[in-house]
């Protein structure tokens, strides 16, 4: 088990030297950064309530093709660039932590593995219900966007439960398309 873990992380770090991985990671970083734009990167179902942000797909593809190390880098760089370009530089570190954890999660679940429903469903449950449901209200509370964490958490439960199947289907379609 430990030997497999060492090999997994060694292969992921080796992607940093792979000439084919660098342009791909750059492209995925740019795609992720563009999803911060108010004009692109979102599928609005119910305005300001239920919005599918497509940025997670770029990070998931980076994790699938290049491993967790590149996925975390794509997430961090895409967050910085997107924030600077589209939010005037109003940066909050908490969201970057969430995106790094997202890159780690997708990289660990999808790198060097076939993107099957059996892999994507648990990955998306952790992403949607652990990262989005628990951390996003916490970051909003720290930024003063709600009276209490508990209220923000309760508000986000229905949204995340509705987005879970939509995001899962979206990721399944994209990963199968990318892998051919």
N, CA, C and O of each residue as an XYZ file, in Angstrom:
720
protein
N       0.813     -1.192      0.000
C       0.000      0.000      0.000
C       0.860      1.260      0.000
O       0.617      2.192     -0.766
N       1.882      1.273      0.884
C       2.756      2.444      0.951
C       3.561      2.573     -0.337
O       3.785      3.682     -0.822
N       3.991      1.455     -0.885
C       4.740      1.477     -2.142
C       3.866      2.053     -3.253
O       4.335      2.862     -4.053
N       2.605      1.642     -3.308
C       1.683      2.162     -4.312
C       1.484      3.662     -4.128
O       1.434      4.409     -5.106
N       1.372      4.101     -2.885
C       1.189      5.519     -2.590
C       2.401      6.329     -3.050
O       2.252      7.397     -3.644
N       3.604      5.814     -2.771
C       4.827      6.492     -3.208
C       4.881      6.591     -4.729
O       5.226      7.638     -5.277
N       4.538      5.500     -5.407
C       4.548      5.492     -6.873
C       3.518      6.474     -7.427
O       3.783      7.174     -8.404
N       2.352      6.520     -6.805
C       1.286      7.415     -7.247
C       1.745      8.870     -7.178
O       1.609      9.618     -8.146
N       2.293      9.264     -6.021
C       2.724     10.655     -5.865
C       3.967     10.954     -6.693
O       4.122     12.072     -7.184
N       4.852      9.980     -6.856
C       6.026     10.186     -7.711
C       5.587     10.425     -9.149
O       6.127     11.297     -9.829
N       4.607      9.653     -9.614
C       4.093      9.843    -10.980
C       3.413     11.199    -11.118
O       3.539     11.862    -12.147
N       2.696     11.604    -10.085
C       2.020     12.902    -10.129
C       3.034     14.044    -10.173
O       2.862     14.992    -10.940
N       4.089     13.964     -9.357
C       5.127     14.995     -9.399
C       5.904     14.947    -10.715
O       6.360     15.985    -11.195
N       6.061     13.769    -11.300
C       6.767     13.641    -12.579
C       6.033     14.369    -13.703
O       6.650     14.781    -14.686
N       4.731     14.523    -13.559
C       3.954     15.268    -14.572
C       4.425     16.715    -14.684
O       4.254     17.340    -15.731
N       5.015     17.251    -13.622
C       5.528     18.620    -13.666
C       6.665     18.767    -14.677
O       6.924     19.868    -15.161
N       7.339     17.668    -14.996
C       8.444     17.691    -15.961
C       8.013     17.219    -17.343
O       8.790     17.285    -18.296
N       6.801     16.752    -17.452
C       6.298     16.231    -18.719
C       5.963     17.393    -19.657
O       5.154     18.257    -19.320
N       6.582     17.406    -20.817
C       6.405     18.498    -21.772
C       4.963     18.585    -22.277
O       4.484     19.678    -22.579
N       4.280     17.471    -22.370
C       2.883     17.488    -22.824
C       1.927     17.968    -21.734
O       0.864     18.505    -22.045
N       2.281     17.785    -20.480
C       1.391     18.175    -19.380
C       1.379     19.686    -19.155
O       0.356     20.242    -18.755
N       2.501     20.350    -19.405
C       2.583     21.790    -19.139
C       1.596     22.620    -19.966
O       0.880     23.439    -19.391
N       1.528     22.442    -21.294
C       0.541     23.223    -22.052
C      -0.899     22.856    -21.677
O      -1.781     23.715    -21.665
N      -1.126     21.590    -21.376
C      -2.463     21.159    -20.978
C      -2.865     21.824    -19.669
O      -3.986     22.313    -19.534
N      -1.956     21.841    -18.713
C      -2.242     22.492    -17.433
C      -2.459     23.993    -17.617
O      -3.306     24.588    -16.950
N      -1.695     24.600    -18.518
C      -1.878     26.029    -18.803
C      -3.250     26.300    -19.401
O      -3.930     27.253    -19.019
N      -3.643     25.463    -20.331
C      -4.964     25.605    -20.954
C      -6.071     25.421    -19.919
O      -7.024     26.199    -19.887
N      -5.952     24.405    -19.080
C      -6.974     24.163    -18.061
C      -7.004     25.278    -17.017
O      -8.071     25.613    -16.501
N      -5.847     25.853    -16.702
C      -5.801     26.998    -15.789
C      -6.535     28.186    -16.401
O      -7.308     28.863    -15.722
N      -6.291     28.437    -17.682
C      -6.987     29.537    -18.362
C      -8.494     29.302    -18.408
O      -9.279     30.221    -18.178
N      -8.890     28.079    -18.704
C     -10.330     27.755    -18.729
C     -10.929     27.975    -17.349
O     -12.000     28.566    -17.213
N     -10.231     27.498    -16.329
C     -10.733     27.672    -14.969
C     -10.841     29.149    -14.607
O     -11.833     29.563    -14.008
N      -9.840     29.946    -14.959
C      -9.859     31.380    -14.653
C     -11.012     32.078    -15.372
O     -11.646     32.967    -14.802
N     -11.288     31.690    -16.604
C     -12.369     32.317    -17.375
C     -13.734     32.018    -16.751
O     -14.672     32.799    -16.909
N     -13.847     30.896    -16.046
C     -15.144     30.581    -15.427
C     -15.491     31.559    -14.308
O     -16.626     31.562    -13.831
N     -14.550     32.381    -13.885
C     -14.838     33.428    -12.907
C     -15.596     34.597    -13.535
O     -16.203     35.403    -12.829
N     -15.556     34.682    -14.854
C     -16.230     35.764    -15.560
C     -17.737     35.694    -15.331
O     -18.314     34.607    -15.315
N     -18.373     36.851    -15.153
C     -19.832     36.830    -15.023
C     -20.528     36.461    -16.333
O     -21.730     36.196    -16.342
N     -19.786     36.441    -17.427
C     -20.376     36.178    -18.743
C     -20.120     34.769    -19.254
O     -20.676     34.372    -20.278
N     -19.295     34.018    -18.563
C     -18.962     32.667    -19.029
C     -18.733     31.756    -17.831
O     -18.438     32.217    -16.728
N     -18.874     30.467    -18.064
C     -18.517     29.507    -17.041
C     -19.591     29.148    -16.049
O     -19.330     28.421    -15.090
N     -20.797     29.643    -16.258
C     -21.878     29.322    -15.348
C     -23.113     28.889    -16.119
O     -23.432     29.452    -17.166
N     -23.796     27.895    -15.601
C     -25.104     27.507    -16.119
C     -26.103     27.913    -15.047
O     -26.144     27.318    -13.970
N     -26.891     28.910    -15.339
C     -27.823     29.450    -14.352
C     -29.141     28.688    -14.446
O     -29.811     28.696    -15.479
N     -29.495     28.033    -13.349
C     -30.755     27.308    -13.281
C     -31.802     28.192    -12.614
O     -32.862     28.438    -13.189
N     -31.518     28.666    -11.416
C     -32.332     29.671    -10.726
C     -31.365     30.783    -10.337
O     -30.477     30.565     -9.512
N     -31.527     31.991    -10.927
C     -30.560     33.075    -10.703
C     -30.269     33.303     -9.214
O     -31.177     33.362     -8.384
N     -28.983     33.426     -8.908
C     -28.442     33.684     -7.574
C     -28.751     32.584     -6.560
O     -28.401     32.714     -5.387
N     -29.395     31.512     -6.991
C     -29.708     30.436     -6.057
C     -29.053     29.127     -6.483
O     -28.290     28.532     -5.722
N     -29.353     28.679     -7.707
C     -28.780     27.434     -8.192
C     -28.049     27.719     -9.505
O     -28.657     27.939    -10.552
N     -26.731     27.704     -9.404
C     -25.867     27.983    -10.545
C     -24.806     26.891    -10.599
O     -24.128     26.623     -9.608
N     -24.669     26.267    -11.758
C     -23.610     25.278    -11.943
C     -22.369     26.031    -12.422
O     -22.347     26.583    -13.522
N     -21.340     26.042    -11.575
C     -20.066     26.651    -11.960
C     -19.241     25.592    -12.669
O     -19.023     24.507    -12.130
N     -18.789     25.897    -13.857
C     -18.077     24.914    -14.663
C     -16.591     24.811    -14.341
O     -15.900     23.964    -14.907
N     -16.093     25.645    -13.457
C     -14.675     25.628    -13.125
C     -14.201     24.314    -12.550
O     -13.064     23.906    -12.788
N     -15.057     23.642    -11.794
C     -14.637     22.380    -11.188
C     -14.295     21.340    -12.252
O     -13.498     20.435    -12.003
N     -14.897     21.466    -13.436
C     -14.637     20.499    -14.510
C     -13.193     20.626    -14.994
O     -12.541     19.615    -15.254
N     -12.689     21.844    -15.118
C     -11.303     22.050    -15.552
C     -10.329     21.457    -14.537
O      -9.334     20.840    -14.916
N     -10.610     21.642    -13.262
C      -9.746     21.093    -12.219
C      -9.840     19.566    -12.210
O      -8.832     18.884    -12.022
N     -11.037     19.031    -12.412
C     -11.215     17.571    -12.442
C     -10.467     16.957    -13.616
O      -9.839     15.909    -13.468
N     -10.526     17.595    -14.780
C      -9.806     17.082    -15.947
C      -8.299     17.162    -15.703
O      -7.562     16.256    -16.091
N      -7.836     18.241    -15.062
C      -6.412     18.337    -14.721
C      -6.024     17.202    -13.781
O      -4.960     16.602    -13.937
N      -6.874     16.908    -12.814
C      -6.596     15.811    -11.895
C      -6.582     14.470    -12.587
O      -5.757     13.608    -12.285
N      -7.506     14.297    -13.522
C      -7.612     13.026    -14.236
C      -6.414     12.796    -15.155
O      -5.875     11.690    -15.202
N      -5.995     13.821    -15.878
C      -4.934     13.666    -16.875
C      -3.525     13.871    -16.323
O      -2.577     13.237    -16.787
N      -3.388     14.757    -15.333
C      -2.049     15.127    -14.868
C      -1.793     14.825    -13.401
O      -0.660     14.968    -12.940
N      -2.802     14.415    -12.659
C      -2.610     14.049    -11.260
C      -2.962     15.151    -10.288
O      -3.253     16.279    -10.686
N      -2.934     14.816     -9.008
C      -3.350     15.780     -7.991
C      -2.428     16.989     -7.863
O      -2.892     18.082     -7.539
N      -1.138     16.814     -8.110
C      -0.217     17.947     -7.981
C      -0.574     19.022     -9.000
O      -0.711     20.192     -8.641
N      -0.726     18.641    -10.269
C      -1.105     19.602    -11.296
C      -2.502     20.148    -11.045
O      -2.744     21.336    -11.258
N      -3.422     19.306    -10.599
C      -4.791     19.773    -10.344
C      -4.800     20.844     -9.257
O      -5.538     21.823     -9.357
N      -3.990     20.663     -8.227
C      -3.916     21.673     -7.176
C      -3.299     22.967     -7.702
O      -3.731     24.061     -7.339
N      -2.280     22.836     -8.563
C      -1.676     24.031     -9.164
C      -2.659     24.753    -10.083
O      -2.753     25.980    -10.057
N      -3.388     23.990    -10.892
C      -4.404     24.581    -11.770
C      -5.436     25.327    -10.925
O      -5.853     26.430    -11.279
N      -5.846     24.726     -9.810
C      -6.840     25.351     -8.946
C      -6.326     26.655     -8.339
O      -7.029     27.665     -8.347
N      -5.108     26.633     -7.817
C      -4.549     27.833     -7.180
C      -4.331     28.943     -8.205
O      -4.769     30.076     -8.007
N      -3.648     28.606     -9.306
C      -3.360     29.631    -10.315
C      -4.640     30.152    -10.966
O      -4.780     31.353    -11.198
N      -5.568     29.247    -11.258
C      -6.839     29.675    -11.843
C      -7.620     30.573    -10.907
O      -8.260     31.528    -11.349
N      -7.573     30.276     -9.615
C      -8.249     31.113     -8.619
C      -7.621     32.504     -8.565
O      -8.333     33.508     -8.579
N      -6.295     32.566     -8.503
C      -5.616     33.867     -8.474
C      -5.909     34.675     -9.732
O      -6.295     35.841     -9.650
N      -5.728     34.061    -10.883
C      -5.920     34.775    -12.152
C      -7.379     35.198    -12.314
O      -7.653     36.342    -12.678
N      -8.309     34.293    -12.050
C      -9.729     34.615    -12.180
C     -10.157     35.723    -11.244
O     -10.942     36.594    -11.619
N      -9.640     35.692    -10.022
C      -9.979     36.735     -9.052
C      -9.432     38.084     -9.490
O     -10.128     39.095     -9.395
N      -8.206     38.110     -9.963
C      -7.602     39.367    -10.407
C      -8.331     39.919    -11.638
O      -8.624     41.112    -11.704
N      -8.621     39.050    -12.609
C      -9.242     39.510    -13.847
C     -10.698     39.932    -13.684
O     -11.126     40.921    -14.280
N     -11.455     39.198    -12.888
C     -12.897     39.405    -12.890
C     -13.478     39.937    -11.588
O     -14.643     40.336    -11.557
N     -12.696     39.953    -10.512
C     -13.205     40.479     -9.254
C     -12.349     41.620     -8.727
O     -12.456     41.983     -7.556
N     -11.521     42.176     -9.559
C     -10.721     43.324     -9.175
C      -9.705     43.036     -8.081
O      -9.233     43.952     -7.407
N      -9.373     41.776     -7.907
C      -8.351     41.423     -6.942
C      -8.865     41.236     -5.524
O      -8.064     41.050     -4.608
N     -10.183     41.281     -5.311
C     -10.710     41.043     -3.958
C     -10.618     39.548     -3.669
O     -11.486     38.760     -4.045
N      -9.555     39.198     -3.002
C      -9.161     37.804     -2.831
C      -9.442     37.341     -1.411
O      -9.202     38.080     -0.456
N      -9.950     36.120     -1.265
C     -10.134     35.509      0.049
C      -9.475     34.142      0.027
O      -9.813     33.300     -0.805
N      -8.539     33.918      0.934
C      -7.724     32.713      0.936
C      -8.534     31.444      1.188
O      -8.149     30.377      0.711
N      -9.621     31.525      1.909
C     -10.427     30.349      2.223
C     -10.895     29.614      0.983
O     -10.855     28.385      0.926
N     -11.341     30.373     -0.013
C     -11.791     29.724     -1.245
C     -10.641     29.011     -1.949
O     -10.842     27.956     -2.552
N      -9.446     29.576     -1.876
C      -8.290     28.915     -2.472
C      -8.023     27.581     -1.783
O      -7.659     26.606     -2.440
N      -8.198     27.533     -0.486
C      -8.053     26.266      0.247
C      -9.058     25.244     -0.288
O      -8.717     24.082     -0.508
N     -10.292     25.688     -0.493
C     -11.313     24.778     -1.039
C     -10.913     24.270     -2.413
O     -11.079     23.086     -2.706
N     -10.389     25.144     -3.258
C     -10.030     24.732     -4.626
C      -8.839     23.781     -4.603
O      -8.783     22.844     -5.399
N      -7.890     24.010     -3.704
C      -6.751     23.095     -3.589
C      -7.235     21.718     -3.149
O      -6.799     20.702     -3.692
N      -8.126     21.681     -2.177
C      -8.687     20.408     -1.734
C      -9.469     19.736     -2.861
O      -9.462     18.512     -2.984
N     -10.142     20.543     -3.680
C     -10.861     20.006     -4.828
C      -9.874     19.356     -5.804
O     -10.129     18.251     -6.283
N      -8.765     20.015     -6.104
C      -7.757     19.441     -6.992
C      -7.170     18.159     -6.435
O      -6.961     17.192     -7.166
N      -6.906     18.156     -5.138
C      -6.403     16.951     -4.480
C      -7.416     15.815     -4.591
O      -7.052     14.683     -4.908
N      -8.661     16.114     -4.334
C      -9.719     15.111     -4.382
C      -9.863     14.513     -5.778
O      -9.840     13.292     -5.937
N     -10.013     15.369     -6.788
C     -10.186     14.861     -8.150
C      -8.943     14.123     -8.629
O      -9.052     13.104     -9.311
N      -7.763     14.627     -8.277
C      -6.533     13.948     -8.672
C      -6.414     12.572     -8.042
O      -6.029     11.613     -8.711
N      -6.739     12.467     -6.766
C      -6.633     11.174     -6.080
C      -7.662     10.167     -6.587
O      -7.370      8.973     -6.659
N      -8.844     10.623     -6.933
C      -9.876      9.705     -7.402
C      -9.713      9.327     -8.878
O     -10.001      8.192     -9.257
N      -9.256     10.263     -9.709
C      -9.333     10.043    -11.150
C      -7.992      9.806    -11.846
O      -7.976      9.252    -12.945
N      -6.870     10.204    -11.249
C      -5.570     10.069    -11.915
C      -5.205      8.598    -12.068
O      -5.269      7.821    -11.115
N      -4.826      8.241    -13.267
C      -4.424      6.874    -13.630
C      -5.534      5.845    -13.405
O      -5.266      4.664    -13.185
N      -6.771      6.308    -13.463
C      -7.926      5.427    -13.320
C      -8.956      5.780    -14.375
O      -9.013      6.916    -14.847
N      -9.752      4.822    -14.735
C     -10.839      5.059    -15.660
C     -11.942      5.819    -14.916
O     -12.289      5.482    -13.784
N     -12.476      6.833    -15.562
C     -13.517      7.656    -14.944
C     -14.851      6.933    -15.025
O     -15.669      7.206    -15.903
N     -15.058      6.019    -14.108
C     -16.300      5.254    -14.074
C     -17.279      5.921    -13.114
O     -16.903      6.755    -12.289
N     -18.515      5.537    -13.242
C     -19.544      6.044    -12.344
C     -19.219      5.673    -10.892
O     -19.480      6.453     -9.977
N     -18.655      4.494    -10.688
C     -18.290      4.045     -9.344
C     -17.185      4.914     -8.729
O     -17.088      4.993     -7.504
N     -16.358      5.562     -9.540
C     -15.329      6.476     -9.041
C     -15.856      7.898     -8.933
O     -15.526      8.619     -7.992
N     -16.670      8.297     -9.891
C     -17.134      9.681     -9.932
C     -18.168      9.971     -8.839
O     -18.141     11.050     -8.246
N     -19.071      9.039     -8.564
C     -20.111      9.304     -7.567
C     -19.523      9.594     -6.179
O     -19.868     10.620     -5.594
N     -18.646      8.732     -5.623
C     -18.101      9.089     -4.303
C     -17.260     10.363     -4.327
O     -17.265     11.140     -3.372
N     -16.545     10.566     -5.422
C     -15.750     11.780     -5.570
C     -16.646     13.023     -5.529
O     -16.333     14.003     -4.852
N     -17.746     12.968     -6.251
C     -18.659     14.107     -6.295
C     -19.416     14.283     -4.980
O     -19.731     15.410     -4.597
N     -19.707     13.201     -4.297
C     -20.362     13.330     -2.984
C     -19.434     14.065     -2.013
O     -19.868     14.958     -1.285
N     -18.161     13.683     -2.010
C     -17.203     14.370     -1.137
C     -17.050     15.822     -1.567
O     -17.047     16.723     -0.728
N     -16.924     16.056     -2.878
C     -16.769     17.424     -3.386
C     -17.980     18.286     -3.039
O     -17.836     19.369     -2.473
N     -19.163     17.804     -3.377
C     -20.366     18.614     -3.224
C     -20.782     18.753     -1.762
O     -21.136     19.844     -1.312
N     -20.739     17.657     -1.030
C     -21.278     17.689      0.326
C     -20.235     18.028      1.394
O     -20.583     18.601      2.427
N     -18.984     17.688      1.168
C     -17.964     18.040      2.167
C     -17.355     19.409      1.858
O     -17.355     20.301      2.706
N     -16.842     19.565      0.651
C     -16.175     20.833      0.333
C     -17.172     21.975      0.149
O     -17.058     23.006      0.812
N     -18.141     21.804     -0.740
C     -19.071     22.902     -1.009
C     -20.045     23.145      0.131
O     -20.265     24.290      0.527
N     -20.629     22.086      0.660
C     -21.650     22.255      1.684
C     -21.064     22.756      2.999
O     -21.664     23.613      3.646
N     -19.918     22.248      3.404
C     -19.368     22.627      4.699
C     -18.442     23.836      4.654
O     -18.504     24.696      5.534
N     -17.588     23.911      3.643
C     -16.593     24.984      3.625
C     -17.112     26.304      3.063
O     -16.772     27.364      3.588
N     -17.919     26.267      2.019
C     -18.390     27.530      1.422
C     -19.169     28.384      2.425
O     -18.908     29.584      2.511
N     -20.118     27.816      3.191
C     -20.776     28.654      4.209
C     -19.801     29.192      5.264
O     -19.975     30.300      5.771
N     -18.777     28.399      5.586
C     -17.773     28.861      6.545
C     -17.033     30.081      5.997
O     -16.843     31.065      6.712
N     -16.617     30.017      4.731
C     -15.909     31.155      4.133
C     -16.839     32.365      4.033
O     -16.410     33.494      4.272
N     -18.092     32.141      3.687
C     -19.050     33.261      3.624
C     -19.237     33.894      5.001
O     -19.317     35.117      5.118
N     -19.308     33.072      6.035
C     -19.449     33.590      7.395
C     -18.225     34.423      7.778
O     -18.366     35.512      8.336
N     -17.028     33.915      7.481
C     -15.804     34.665      7.797
C     -15.749     35.988      7.036
O     -15.154     36.953      7.516
N     -16.356     36.038      5.870
C     -16.356     37.271      5.078
C     -17.511     38.194      5.461
O     -17.667     39.264      4.874
N     -18.319     37.790      6.438
C     -19.415     38.640      6.905
C     -20.639     38.625      6.004
O     -21.391     39.599      5.960
N     -20.845     37.531      5.287
C     -21.961     37.462      4.338
C     -23.200     36.799      4.937
O     -24.137     36.479      4.205
N     -23.223     36.588      6.242
C     -24.377     35.978      6.885
C     -24.291     36.130      8.385
O     -23.213     36.355      8.934
N     -25.439     36.006      9.056
C     -25.453     36.212     10.509
C     -24.765     35.090     11.294
O     -24.189     35.336     12.354
N     -24.826     33.855     10.773
C     -24.163     32.757     11.472
C     -23.833     31.648     10.471
O     -24.437     31.533      9.404
N     -22.852     30.842     10.862
C     -22.475     29.708     10.011
C     -23.640     28.755      9.864
O     -23.876     28.236      8.773
N     -24.362     28.517     10.918
C     -25.465     27.561     10.897
C     -26.546     27.977      9.881
O     -27.060     27.140      9.139
N     -26.875     29.249      9.856
C     -27.882     29.729      8.894
C     -27.375     29.581      7.470
O     -28.113     29.131      6.594
N     -26.133     29.951      7.231
C     -25.563     29.805      5.887
C     -25.507     28.340      5.472
O     -25.756     28.007      4.314
N     -25.180     27.469      6.420
C     -25.144     26.038      6.144
C     -26.527     25.521      5.778
O     -26.680     24.784      4.805
N     -27.524     25.901      6.545
C     -28.899     25.461      6.267
C     -29.391     25.970      4.914
O     -30.129     25.274      4.217
N     -28.984     27.184      4.545
C     -29.367     27.729      3.238
C     -28.717     26.962      2.091
O     -29.292     26.858      1.007
N     -27.518     26.425      2.326
C     -26.796     25.776      1.230
C     -27.142     24.294      1.063
O     -26.777     23.698      0.049
N     -27.821     23.696      2.011
C     -28.154     22.266      1.912
C     -29.008     21.965      0.687
O     -28.632     21.091     -0.094
N     -30.145     22.645      0.475
C     -30.949     22.304     -0.714
C     -30.205     22.528     -2.024
O     -30.310     21.727     -2.953
N     -29.454     23.622     -2.091
C     -28.710     23.934     -3.325
C     -27.706     22.830     -3.641
O     -27.620     22.377     -4.783
N     -26.956     22.399     -2.646
C     -25.952     21.373     -2.879
C     -26.564     20.017     -3.171
O     -26.013     19.250     -3.960
N     -27.679     19.710     -2.559
C     -28.356     18.448     -2.865
C     -28.911     18.442     -4.289
O     -28.934     17.398     -4.941
N     -29.360     19.607     -4.774
C     -29.836     19.698     -6.157
C     -28.688     19.675     -7.159
O     -28.817     19.117     -8.249
N     -27.571     20.281     -6.785
C     -26.433     20.340     -7.704
C     -25.662     19.029     -7.781
O     -24.978     18.779     -8.774
N     -25.756     18.192     -6.761
C     -25.005     16.932     -6.745
C     -25.269     16.072     -7.981
O     -24.304     15.695     -8.646
N     -26.509     15.740     -8.328
C     -26.704     14.910     -9.528
C     -26.340     15.646    -10.822
O     -25.809     15.035    -11.749
N     -26.619     16.942    -10.893
C     -26.295     17.699    -12.107
C     -24.789     17.748    -12.335
O     -24.319     17.509    -13.447
N     -24.032     18.056    -11.286
C     -22.571     18.110    -11.413
C     -21.970     16.731    -11.667
O     -20.977     16.606    -12.385
N     -22.567     15.703    -11.083
C     -22.076     14.340    -11.305
C     -22.244     13.940    -12.767
O     -21.319     13.402    -13.376
N     -23.413     14.199    -13.328
C     -23.667     13.879    -14.740
C     -22.743     14.687    -15.638
O     -22.176     14.152    -16.591
N     -22.589     15.966    -15.340
C     -21.702     16.824    -16.128
C     -20.271     16.291    -16.115
O     -19.631     16.198    -17.163
N     -19.775     15.945    -14.945
C     -18.408     15.428    -14.857
C     -18.261     14.093    -15.571
O     -17.251     13.855    -16.234
N     -19.234     13.238    -15.447
C     -19.190     11.944    -16.127
C     -19.129     12.124    -17.638
O     -18.337     11.466    -18.311
N     -19.956     13.007    -18.170
C     -19.980     13.261    -19.622
C     -18.647     13.850    -20.083
O     -18.094     13.425    -21.098
N     -18.144     14.807    -19.352
C     -16.880     15.467    -19.758
C     -15.714     14.492    -19.670
O     -14.908     14.416    -20.598
N     -15.608     13.748    -18.580
C     -14.468     12.829    -18.450
C     -14.506     11.725    -19.487
O     -13.464     11.322    -20.004
N     -15.668     11.242    -19.789
C     -15.765     10.195    -20.834
C     -15.463     10.763    -22.209
O     -14.901     10.071    -23.058
N     -15.835     12.026    -22.438
C     -15.527     12.665    -23.711
C     -14.013     12.890    -23.847
O     -13.433     12.635    -24.902
N     -13.393     13.363    -22.782
C     -11.958     13.621    -22.801
C     -11.167     12.338    -23.010
O     -10.204     12.312    -23.776
N     -11.573     11.288    -22.334
C     -10.854     10.009    -22.452
C     -11.184      9.242    -23.731
O     -10.503      8.278    -24.082
N     -12.220      9.674    -24.412
C     -12.569      9.055    -25.704
C     -13.253      7.801    -25.539
O     -13.612      7.159    -26.526
